[in-house]
């Protein structure tokens, strides 16, 4: 066993591998470093190379579990600590003091042949190795505090904080009107006639606007649940891209397919994340883990609740979900989907062109709300935004004339 721990310490201390806890397993140690591109998983064993079929099947189950749980590549190196035995496949190394057989991995692990050596006092050597492991674990715990902040879903929390702050700001504007739709328009909600009047930025800002506390709480609960799962998997930038593109696509679908309505909320982005969640579960085979599936079902149920809220823009959900499907394929980590990824990019470009054309040709407004429009303009004027209110007034007059 001493030789097993000598070799394990080498990988842990020199190459940042971590020991994977496997219950009821003797005579072997499993290691993982998902950042190692060639051998993210290593098995160390003192068993003979010619193992029974039951052991081989168990190894496959353990490897699959590590790949699924830790989200790493399935490349695998099987190292046996034996003397004068031969490696029986191209994934195997047989090593001992002054003995080596199998594939040459010294380009990845230069001093591997020097790690197993005899010592006079095996008890002292084992204590030294265990103390080394303890020091490494203590250092890892201290480092993990910073890493948990760095790797945590801070984009999710920042977006949630922005949404809460915008909601709190919205409460101020009820002094100008008691109509929540008018408040939503004032603080940047989606409103088709104002978008046609030149305020295209509403396509983006509407995603952060909530004027109903229950709507806000449900959306934030869903956002945090999805962010905890997906932000670390996709990375902060890609996660944010999916969320924002989902918001924009959702509101563009509203513009292209709906009449003059008011819409707020981050739901388009959430549905984009839901599409990515489905792809994440499939790629990582998380659907095989009951605890994960319970959490996933909970997330989907929360998002179904959103559809039960009044005045929901279903087209925004559809647009967000389609955007999420496209981005899930484009951002996929599945190496077997390269051609599918390229085809998805082409489909995405075509969809953008079609959606853009539909938006350009669907600017006619059938339903007008003159009183609400004037309330918003007067509010902007009261806030000192006289130039903005004047331009908006002139452009709205032109649109009203066109609808006659």
LOFI-188158 format. One line per 5 residues: number of its first residue (from 1); their letters; for each residue z, y, x of N, C-alpha, C. Coordinates in steps of 0.1 Angstrom, whole numbers. Layout:
! residues N
NUM = a = Z,Y,X,Z,Y,X,Z,Y,X  ...;
! end
This chain:
! residues 404
1 = xxxxx = 0,-12,8,0,0,0,0,13,8  6,12,21,6,23,29,-8,28,32  -17,19,35,-31,23,38,-37,30,26  -34,26,14,-39,32,2,-35,46,1  -22,49,4,-17,62,3,-22,71,15;
6 = xxxxx = -24,65,26,-30,73,38,-43,79,34  -52,70,28,-65,74,24,-64,84,12  -55,82,3,-54,91,-9,-50,105,-4  -41,106,5,-36,119,11,-48,126,17  -56,119,24,-68,125,31,-77,132,20;
11 = xxxxx = -80,126,10,-88,132,-1,-81,143,-8  -69,141,-11,-61,152,-18,-59,164,-10  -55,163,3,-52,174,11,-64,181,17  -75,173,20,-87,179,27,-98,183,17  -99,177,6,-110,179,-3,-106,182,-17;
16 = xxxxx = -94,186,-19,-89,191,-32,-91,181,-44  -91,168,-41,-90,158,-51,-76,158,-57  -76,153,-70,-63,152,-77,-62,137,-82  -50,132,-81,-48,118,-85,-48,118,-100  -56,109,-106,-56,107,-120,-46,96,-124;
21 = xxxxx = -37,100,-133,-27,90,-138,-33,80,-147  -33,67,-143,-37,56,-151,-26,46,-153  -22,44,-165,-10,36,-168,-13,21,-165  -2,14,-161,-3,0,-159,-14,-5,-150  -15,2,-139,-26,-1,-129,-20,-3,-116;
26 = xxxxx = -22,-14,-110,-17,-17,-97,-28,-18,-86  -24,-16,-74,-33,-18,-62,-45,-9,-62  -45,2,-69,-56,11,-68,-51,25,-72  -59,35,-68,-56,49,-71,-70,56,-75  -70,63,-86,-82,70,-90,-80,85,-87;
31 = xxxxx = -91,91,-81,-91,105,-78,-102,112,-84  -101,125,-87,-111,133,-93,-112,147,-87  -123,152,-84,-126,166,-81,-139,169,-87  -139,175,-99,-152,177,-106,-161,188,-100  -156,195,-90,-164,204,-83,-172,198,-72;
36 = xxxxx = -169,185,-68,-176,178,-58,-189,173,-64  -201,178,-60,-213,175,-66,-218,160,-64  -214,154,-53,-219,141,-50,-209,130,-55  -196,131,-53,-187,121,-57,-175,128,-63  -176,132,-76,-165,138,-83,-154,128,-86;
41 = xxxxx = -157,115,-87,-147,104,-90,-147,94,-78  -135,91,-74,-133,81,-63,-123,71,-67  -126,59,-65,-115,48,-68,-112,42,-54  -99,42,-51,-93,36,-39,-87,23,-43  -90,12,-37,-84,-1,-41,-82,-10,-29;
46 = xxxxx = -71,-18,-30,-69,-28,-19,-73,-42,-24  -79,-43,-36,-84,-55,-41,-97,-60,-33  -100,-73,-34,-112,-78,-28,-124,-72,-35  -135,-71,-27,-147,-65,-33,-153,-74,-44  -151,-87,-43,-157,-96,-54,-147,-97,-65;
51 = xxxxx = -146,-87,-74,-136,-87,-84,-141,-94,-97  -132,-99,-105,-136,-106,-117,-142,-96,-127  -150,-101,-137,-157,-93,-147,-147,-84,-155  -135,-89,-157,-125,-82,-165,-121,-69,-158  -120,-70,-144,-117,-58,-136,-128,-48,-136;
56 = xxxxx = -140,-53,-136,-152,-44,-135,-153,-37,-149  -151,-44,-160,-151,-37,-173,-140,-27,-174  -128,-30,-169,-117,-20,-169,-121,-8,-161  -127,-10,-149,-131,2,-141,-141,11,-149  -150,5,-156,-160,13,-163,-153,21,-174;
61 = xxxxx = -143,15,-181,-136,22,-191,-128,34,-186  -122,31,-174,-114,42,-168,-123,53,-163  -134,50,-157,-144,60,-153,-149,68,-165  -153,62,-175,-158,69,-187,-147,78,-193  -135,73,-193,-124,81,-198,-122,94,-189;
66 = xxxxx = -123,93,-176,-121,104,-167,-133,114,-170  -145,109,-171,-157,118,-173,-155,125,-186  -150,118,-197,-149,125,-210,-137,135,-210  -126,131,-205,-114,139,-206,-115,151,-197  -120,149,-184,-120,160,-174,-133,167,-174;
71 = xxxxx = -143,163,-182,-156,169,-183,-162,171,-169  -164,159,-162,-170,159,-149,-182,150,-149  -190,151,-138,-201,142,-136,-196,128,-134  -205,118,-137,-201,104,-137,-204,97,-123  -208,105,-113,-211,99,-100,-198,94,-94;
76 = xxxxx = -199,82,-88,-186,74,-85,-187,68,-72  -176,68,-64,-175,61,-51,-164,51,-52  -167,39,-49,-157,28,-49,-153,24,-35  -141,27,-31,-136,24,-17,-126,13,-17  -129,2,-10,-120,-9,-9,-114,-9,5;
81 = xxxxx = -101,-10,6,-94,-11,19,-92,-26,22  -102,-31,29,-102,-45,33,-107,-47,47  -105,-58,53,-110,-61,66,-120,-72,66  -131,-70,72,-142,-80,74,-148,-85,61  -148,-76,51,-155,-79,38,-167,-70,38;
86 = xxxxx = -177,-74,30,-190,-67,29,-190,-59,16  -196,-47,16,-199,-39,4,-209,-47,-4  -208,-47,-17,-217,-55,-25,-226,-46,-34  -225,-33,-33,-235,-24,-40,-235,-11,-33  -244,-2,-37,-247,10,-30,-237,21,-34;
91 = xxxxx = -227,18,-42,-216,28,-45,-203,24,-38  -204,14,-29,-191,9,-24,-190,11,-9  -178,14,-5,-174,14,9,-162,5,12  -163,-3,22,-152,-11,26,-147,-6,40  -134,-3,40,-128,4,52,-115,-2,55;
96 = xxxxx = -112,-2,68,-99,-6,73,-97,0,87  -87,-3,94,-85,2,108,-96,-4,116  -104,4,123,-115,-1,131,-125,-9,124  -127,-7,111,-137,-14,104,-143,-5,93  -156,-6,91,-163,2,81,-176,-6,77;
101 = xxxxx = -178,-7,64,-191,-13,59,-194,-6,46  -207,-5,43,-212,1,30,-219,14,33  -221,22,23,-229,34,25,-221,44,34  -229,52,41,-223,61,50,-220,74,43  -207,77,41,-203,89,34,-196,99,44;
106 = xxxxx = -198,97,57,-192,106,67,-197,120,67  -209,122,61,-215,136,60,-207,144,49  -201,137,40,-192,143,30,-178,143,34  -173,132,40,-159,131,44,-159,127,59  -160,137,68,-162,134,82,-152,125,89;
111 = xxxxx = -140,126,86,-129,119,94,-124,107,86  -132,102,77,-127,91,68,-124,78,76  -131,76,87,-129,63,95,-116,64,103  -110,76,105,-98,77,113,-85,78,105  -87,77,91,-75,79,83,-65,67,82;
116 = xxxxx = -71,55,83,-62,43,82,-58,39,97  -45,39,99,-40,36,112,-26,30,111  -23,22,121,-11,15,121,0,24,126  12,23,121,24,31,126,36,21,128  45,26,137,56,17,140,66,16,129;
121 = xxxxx = 69,28,123,79,28,112,72,31,99  68,20,91,61,22,79,69,30,68  82,28,68,90,35,58,90,50,61  91,54,73,91,69,77,77,75,73  67,67,76,53,72,73,51,73,58;
126 = xxxxx = 56,64,50,55,65,36,62,77,31  74,79,36,82,91,32,75,104,35  68,104,47,61,116,51,49,119,42  42,108,38,31,110,29,35,114,15  46,109,10,51,113,-3,56,127,-3;
131 = xxxxx = 62,132,8,66,146,9,54,155,10  43,150,16,31,158,16,25,160,2  25,149,-5,21,149,-19,29,159,-27  42,159,-25,52,167,-32,49,182,-29  47,185,-16,43,199,-12,30,204,-18;
136 = xxxxx = 20,195,-19,7,198,-24,9,201,-39  17,192,-46,19,194,-61,26,207,-64  36,210,-55,44,223,-57,34,235,-55  26,234,-45,16,245,-43,6,246,-54  2,234,-60,-7,234,-71,-1,241,-83;
141 = xxxxx = 12,238,-85,18,244,-97,19,259,-96  22,264,-84,22,279,-82,9,285,-84  -1,278,-79,-15,283,-80,-20,282,-94  -15,272,-102,-20,270,-115,-16,281,-125  -5,288,-122,-2,300,-130,-13,310,-130;
146 = xxxxx = -17,313,-117,-28,323,-116,-41,317,-122  -44,305,-119,-56,298,-124,-57,298,-139  -45,295,-145,-45,295,-160,-48,308,-166  -45,319,-159,-49,332,-164,-63,335,-161  -68,331,-149,-81,333,-145,-91,325,-153;
151 = xxxxx = -87,312,-156,-96,303,-163,-93,303,-178  -83,310,-182,-79,310,-196,-90,317,-204  -89,316,-217,-99,322,-226,-96,337,-228  -96,345,-217,-93,359,-219,-103,367,-226  -116,363,-225,-126,369,-233,-123,368,-248;
156 = xxxxx = -119,356,-252,-115,354,-266,-104,363,-270  -94,364,-262,-83,373,-266,-86,388,-266  -95,392,-257,-100,406,-256,-108,409,-269  -117,400,-273,-125,402,-285,-116,403,-297  -106,393,-298,-96,393,-309,-88,406,-310;
161 = xxxxx = -84,411,-298,-77,424,-297,-85,436,-302  -98,436,-298,-107,446,-303,-108,446,-318  -110,434,-324,-111,433,-338,-98,438,-345  -86,435,-340,-74,439,-346,-73,454,-345  -76,460,-333,-75,475,-331,-85,482,-341;
166 = xxxxx = -97,477,-343,-106,483,-352,-101,482,-366  -95,471,-370,-88,470,-383,-77,481,-385  -69,482,-375,-58,492,-376,-64,506,-377  -75,509,-370,-82,522,-371,-87,524,-385  -92,513,-391,-98,514,-404,-88,519,-414;
171 = xxxxx = -75,516,-412,-65,520,-422,-64,535,-423  -67,542,-412,-66,557,-412,-76,563,-421  -88,556,-423,-98,562,-431,-97,561,-446  -86,554,-450,-84,553,-464,-79,566,-470  -76,576,-461,-72,589,-466,-85,597,-471;
176 = xxxxx = -97,592,-467,-109,598,-471,-115,591,-484  -112,578,-485,-117,571,-497,-109,558,-498  -107,554,-511,-100,542,-513,-109,530,-515  -122,532,-512,-132,521,-513,-134,514,-500  -130,501,-499,-131,494,-486,-145,493,-480;
181 = xxxxx = -155,492,-489,-169,492,-484,-172,505,-477  -168,516,-483,-171,529,-477,-164,530,-463  -151,525,-463,-144,525,-450,-151,517,-440  -156,505,-444,-164,497,-435,-176,504,-429  -183,511,-438,-195,518,-433,-191,529,-423;
186 = xxxxx = -180,536,-426,-176,547,-418,-173,543,-404  -166,531,-402,-162,526,-389,-172,517,-382  -184,515,-388,-195,508,-381,-199,495,-387  -196,493,-400,-200,481,-406,-215,481,-409  -220,469,-411,-235,467,-414,-237,473,-428;
191 = xxxxx = -248,482,-429,-252,488,-441,-267,491,-440  -275,483,-447,-289,483,-444,-296,497,-445  -293,505,-455,-299,518,-455,-296,527,-443  -284,526,-438,-280,533,-426,-287,528,-414  -289,515,-414,-297,509,-402,-311,514,-403;
196 = xxxxx = -317,514,-415,-331,519,-416,-331,534,-412  -320,541,-415,-320,555,-412,-318,558,-397  -318,547,-389,-318,549,-374,-305,544,-367  -295,539,-375,-282,535,-369,-283,520,-366  -292,516,-357,-294,502,-354,-282,496,-347;
201 = xxxxx = -273,504,-341,-261,499,-334,-252,492,-344  -253,494,-357,-245,487,-367,-247,472,-367  -259,468,-363,-262,453,-361,-252,447,-352  -248,454,-342,-238,449,-332,-224,452,-336  -221,465,-340,-207,468,-342,-201,462,-354;
206 = xxxxx = -209,458,-364,-204,452,-376,-195,439,-373  -198,433,-362,-191,420,-359,-177,423,-356  -173,435,-352,-159,438,-348,-151,445,-360  -158,447,-371,-152,454,-382,-147,444,-392  -134,446,-396,-128,439,-407,-119,449,-415;
211 = xxxxx = -121,449,-428,-113,458,-436,-104,451,-446  -103,438,-445,-94,430,-453,-86,421,-444  -73,422,-445,-64,416,-436,-65,401,-436  -68,395,-448,-69,380,-448,-82,376,-441  -93,384,-443,-106,381,-436,-103,382,-421;
216 = xxxxx = -96,392,-417,-93,393,-402,-85,381,-397  -75,377,-404,-66,366,-399,-74,353,-398  -82,350,-409,-90,338,-409,-100,338,-397  -107,349,-395,-116,350,-384,-110,349,-371  -99,356,-369,-92,355,-356,-86,341,-353;
221 = xxxxx = -81,335,-363,-76,321,-361,-88,312,-357  -99,313,-363,-111,306,-360,-116,309,-346  -117,322,-343,-121,326,-329,-112,320,-318  -99,321,-320,-90,316,-309,-91,301,-308  -92,294,-319,-94,279,-319,-106,275,-311;
226 = xxxxx = -118,282,-314,-130,279,-308,-130,283,-293  -124,295,-290,-124,300,-277,-116,291,-267  -105,286,-272,-97,277,-263,-105,265,-259  -114,260,-268,-122,248,-264,-134,252,-256  -141,263,-260,-154,265,-254,-155,275,-243;
231 = xxxxx = -146,284,-242,-148,294,-231,-147,288,-217  -138,279,-215,-136,273,-202,-148,264,-199  -154,257,-210,-165,248,-208,-178,256,-204  -181,266,-212,-193,274,-209,-192,285,-199  -179,289,-196,-177,300,-188,-176,313,-196;
236 = xxxxx = -169,323,-190,-166,336,-197,-179,343,-202  -189,344,-193,-201,351,-195,-209,345,-206  -212,332,-205,-220,324,-214,-213,324,-228  -200,322,-228,-193,322,-241,-195,336,-248  -193,347,-240,-195,360,-246,-209,362,-251;
241 = xxxxx = -219,357,-244,-233,358,-248,-235,351,-261  -230,339,-263,-231,331,-275,-225,339,-287  -213,344,-284,-206,352,-295,-214,364,-299  -219,372,-290,-226,384,-293,-239,382,-299  -247,372,-293,-260,369,-299,-259,364,-313;
246 = xxxxx = -248,356,-315,-246,351,-329,-243,362,-339  -236,372,-335,-233,384,-343,-246,391,-346  -254,394,-335,-266,402,-337,-276,394,-346  -278,381,-342,-288,373,-350,-284,372,-365  -271,370,-367,-266,370,-381,-269,382,-389;
251 = xxxxx = -267,394,-383,-269,406,-390,-284,409,-391  -292,405,-381,-307,406,-382,-312,397,-394  -306,386,-396,-310,377,-407,-307,384,-420  -295,391,-421,-292,398,-432,-302,409,-435  -306,416,-425,-315,427,-426,-329,422,-431;
256 = xxxxx = -333,411,-425,-346,406,-428,-347,399,-442  -336,394,-447,-336,386,-459,-328,391,-471  -321,402,-469,-313,407,-479,-316,422,-482  -311,426,-494,-313,440,-498,-302,449,-492  -299,460,-498,-290,470,-492,-275,466,-495;
261 = xxxxx = -269,459,-486,-255,454,-487,-247,459,-476  -233,458,-478,-224,461,-467,-219,448,-462  -218,446,-449,-213,433,-443,-205,436,-431  -194,429,-430,-185,431,-418,-181,417,-413  -175,417,-401,-169,405,-396,-177,398,-385;
266 = xxxxx = -169,389,-378,-174,383,-366,-180,369,-370  -182,366,-383,-186,353,-387,-199,348,-381  -208,356,-379,-221,352,-373,-219,346,-359  -210,353,-352,-207,348,-338,-199,335,-339  -190,334,-349,-182,322,-350,-191,310,-353;
271 = xxxxx = -201,312,-362,-210,301,-365,-219,297,-353  -222,307,-345,-229,303,-332,-220,295,-323  -207,298,-323,-198,290,-315,-196,276,-321  -197,275,-334,-196,262,-341,-207,253,-337  -219,259,-336,-231,251,-332,-229,246,-317;
276 = xxxxx = -224,255,-309,-221,251,-295,-210,240,-294  -200,241,-303,-189,231,-304,-195,218,-307  -204,217,-316,-210,204,-320,-217,198,-307  -224,206,-300,-231,202,-288,-221,198,-277  -211,205,-276,-200,202,-266,-194,188,-269;
281 = xxxxx = -191,186,-281,-185,173,-285,-194,162,-282  -207,164,-285,-217,153,-282,-219,151,-267  -220,161,-260,-223,160,-245,-211,154,-238  -199,157,-242,-187,152,-235,-181,140,-241  -187,135,-252,-183,123,-260,-168,125,-264;
286 = xxxxx = -165,137,-267,-151,139,-272,-149,133,-286  -160,130,-293,-158,124,-306,-151,111,-306  -150,105,-294,-143,92,-292,-128,94,-291  -123,106,-290,-109,108,-288,-103,114,-302  -95,106,-309,-90,110,-322,-83,123,-322;
291 = xxxxx = -75,126,-312,-67,139,-312,-77,151,-311  -87,150,-304,-97,160,-303,-104,162,-316  -108,151,-322,-115,152,-335,-107,158,-346  -94,155,-346,-85,162,-356,-85,177,-354  -85,181,-342,-86,196,-339,-99,202,-343;
296 = xxxxx = -110,194,-341,-123,199,-344,-125,200,-360  -120,189,-367,-121,190,-381,-113,202,-387  -102,205,-381,-94,216,-385,-102,229,-383  -109,230,-372,-117,242,-369,-128,244,-379  -135,233,-382,-146,233,-392,-140,237,-406;
301 = xxxxx = -128,232,-410,-122,235,-423,-119,250,-423  -114,256,-412,-111,270,-412,-123,278,-415  -134,274,-408,-147,281,-410,-153,279,-424  -150,268,-430,-155,266,-444,-147,275,-453  -134,278,-450,-126,287,-458,-133,301,-458;
306 = xxxxx = -139,305,-447,-146,318,-446,-156,319,-457  -163,308,-460,-174,309,-470,-168,310,-484  -155,308,-486,-149,309,-499,-145,324,-501  -145,332,-491,-141,346,-493,-152,353,-501  -148,364,-509,-157,371,-517,-167,379,-508;
311 = xxxxx = -179,382,-514,-189,390,-507,-192,386,-493  -194,373,-492,-198,367,-479,-213,367,-477  -217,372,-465,-232,372,-461,-236,358,-456  -240,349,-464,-244,336,-460,-256,336,-450  -264,346,-452,-276,347,-442,-271,350,-428;
316 = xxxxx = -260,357,-427,-254,360,-414,-249,347,-407  -242,339,-415,-238,326,-410,-249,317,-406  -260,317,-414,-272,309,-410,-278,314,-397  -280,327,-396,-286,333,-384,-277,330,-372  -264,332,-373,-255,329,-362,-256,314,-358;
321 = xxxxx = -256,305,-368,-256,291,-365,-269,287,-357  -281,293,-362,-294,290,-355,-293,295,-341  -288,307,-339,-287,313,-326,-278,304,-317  -267,298,-323,-258,290,-315,-265,277,-311  -273,271,-320,-281,259,-317,-290,261,-305;
326 = xxxxx = -297,272,-305,-307,275,-295,-300,277,-281  -289,285,-282,-282,288,-269,-274,275,-264  -270,266,-273,-264,254,-269,-273,245,-261  -286,245,-265,-296,237,-257,-300,245,-244  -301,258,-245,-304,266,-233,-293,265,-222;
331 = xxxxx = -281,265,-227,-269,264,-217,-264,250,-215  -271,240,-219,-267,226,-218,-265,222,-203  -255,214,-201,-252,208,-188,-257,194,-187  -264,190,-197,-270,176,-197,-283,176,-189  -283,169,-178,-294,169,-169,-307,162,-175;
336 = xxxxx = -304,154,-185,-315,147,-191,-323,156,-201  -318,168,-204,-324,176,-214,-332,188,-208  -337,187,-196,-344,198,-190,-356,202,-198  -365,192,-202,-377,195,-210,-373,201,-223  -363,195,-230,-358,200,-242,-353,215,-241;
341 = xxxxx = -346,218,-230,-341,231,-227,-353,241,-226  -364,237,-219,-375,246,-217,-382,248,-231  -383,238,-239,-390,239,-252,-381,248,-261  -368,247,-260,-359,256,-268,-361,270,-264  -363,273,-252,-366,287,-248,-378,293,-255;
346 = xxxxx = -389,284,-255,-401,288,-262,-399,291,-277  -391,281,-283,-388,283,-297,-380,295,-300  -371,298,-291,-363,310,-292,-371,323,-291  -380,323,-282,-389,335,-281,-397,337,-294  -403,326,-299,-411,326,-311,-402,331,-323;
351 = xxxxx = -390,326,-324,-381,330,-334,-378,345,-334  -375,350,-321,-373,364,-320,-384,373,-324  -396,368,-321,-408,376,-325,-410,376,-340  -408,364,-346,-409,363,-361,-398,372,-368  -386,371,-363,-375,378,-369,-377,393,-367;
356 = xxxxx = -382,397,-355,-384,411,-353,-395,416,-363  -406,408,-364,-416,413,-374,-411,414,-388  -403,404,-392,-397,404,-405,-388,416,-407  -380,420,-397,-372,432,-398,-380,444,-399  -391,445,-392,-400,457,-392,-407,459,-406;
361 = xxxxx = -409,448,-412,-417,448,-425,-408,448,-437  -395,447,-435,-386,446,-447,-376,457,-447  -381,469,-446,-372,481,-445,-371,488,-459  -378,483,-469,-377,490,-482,-364,487,-488  -358,497,-494,-345,496,-500,-346,496,-515;
366 = xxxxx = -342,486,-522,-343,485,-537,-331,491,-544  -319,489,-538,-307,493,-544,-300,505,-536  -297,515,-543,-292,527,-536,-278,530,-542  -269,535,-533,-256,539,-536,-253,553,-531  -258,562,-539,-259,576,-535,-244,582,-533;
371 = xxxxx = -235,578,-542,-222,584,-541,-215,579,-528  -216,566,-525,-210,561,-513,-217,567,-500  -230,569,-501,-237,575,-489,-232,589,-487  -230,597,-497,-225,611,-496,-210,611,-491  -202,601,-495,-188,600,-491,-188,598,-476;
376 = xxxxx = -196,589,-471,-196,586,-457,-201,599,-449  -211,605,-454,-217,617,-447,-206,628,-447  -199,630,-458,-189,640,-458,-177,637,-449  -174,624,-448,-163,620,-439,-167,623,-424  -180,620,-420,-184,623,-407,-183,638,-404;
381 = xxxxx = -187,646,-414,-187,660,-413,-172,665,-411  -163,659,-419,-149,662,-417,-143,659,-404  -149,649,-397,-144,644,-384,-150,652,-373  -159,662,-376,-165,670,-366,-178,665,-361  -183,655,-368,-196,649,-364,-207,655,-372;
386 = xxxxx = -208,668,-371,-218,676,-380,-232,672,-377  -236,671,-364,-249,668,-360,-253,654,-365  -244,644,-364,-247,631,-369,-248,631,-384  -240,638,-391,-240,638,-406,-253,645,-411  -257,655,-404,-269,662,-407,-282,654,-406;
391 = xxxxx = -283,647,-394,-294,638,-392,-295,627,-402  -283,622,-405,-282,611,-414,-286,615,-428  -282,627,-432,-285,633,-445,-300,635,-446  -306,640,-436,-321,643,-437,-329,630,-437  -325,620,-430,-332,607,-429,-330,599,-443;
396 = xxxxx = -318,600,-448,-315,593,-461,-323,600,-472  -325,613,-472,-333,620,-482,-347,615,-482  -352,612,-469,-366,607,-468,-367,593,-473  -357,585,-471,-357,571,-476,-356,571,-491  -347,580,-497,-346,581,-512,-360,585,-518;
401 = xxxx = -367,594,-511,-380,598,-516,-390,587,-516  -389,578,-506,-398,567,-505,-396,556,-516  -384,556,-521,-380,545,-531,-384,550,-545  -388,562,-547,-391,567,-560,-404,561,-565;
! end
